[in-house]
Structure formats: structure tokens, C-alpha cells
Amino acid sequence: MEPRRVALKPHTSKIRRWVNEGRSDEWIAKELNTTPSSVQSFRSRNSIYRRDPVRRGEISEHKVVLDENETGLVLMTEAAESEVFRRAWKDYLRRPPGDLQLVVTQERIYVEKVR
């Protein structure tokens, strides 16, 4: 079957999940019977970005409770108990943190060290 132009908006959550799983634009295009360039364009317009495994290293997911106090929002988690977190952030746990970047997507919140 020849790839065609399809509306990708109804597939946004699937595309986000597939991108988070590391699927290529080619793979996603084949699943949705469209072109890789359409998928790439859609991802760009909808801020759906691939994780860079070199930049982000291992991923460690943790439940978070979002709380509000007088100074703003607080993310409460038990992430520091994770071995992956301890290895990746051990220098930051010993001294005040350097520059950090908070990346908020529709499905996740990432905290990254800024290089």
C-alpha cells in the first residue's frame, strides 16, 4: 500500500508513546501508512522530541506528588532512593546543584543537568 497523507492529530498519544519508546519516524510512518517526513513535521509542530540517550543517560521513572506552597510548586518524590538516580546525580547530591533544566511534556517531567 502506497503511503499517503493522513491526519496525524488523532494519533498524537500513540506517536508520543512510540517516540518515547525510541521508534523511528520510518517505523511510525509505516504503522500509520504515511511518510517519515510527515511524521517528523508533525512531531516538530507538536513539540514531540526524542530523548537523546547520550545527553540524558539512563532513565529512572518515579511517581511524583505535585504540591503547592507559598513559594510555588513542589515536586515530591522518592527518586533519591533509586540506584539510577544516585549514580547519575551523586555529585549534585553532595553540593548545591548547578544549572538544571526542567522539561515538561504532556506525559512526563524531566530534570536534566545543563551542560
Beta strands, then each sheet from edge to edge (+ up, - down):
strand 1: 64-69
strand 2: 72-77
strand 3: 100-104
strand 4: 109-113
sheet 1: 1+ 2-
sheet 2: 3+ 4-
end
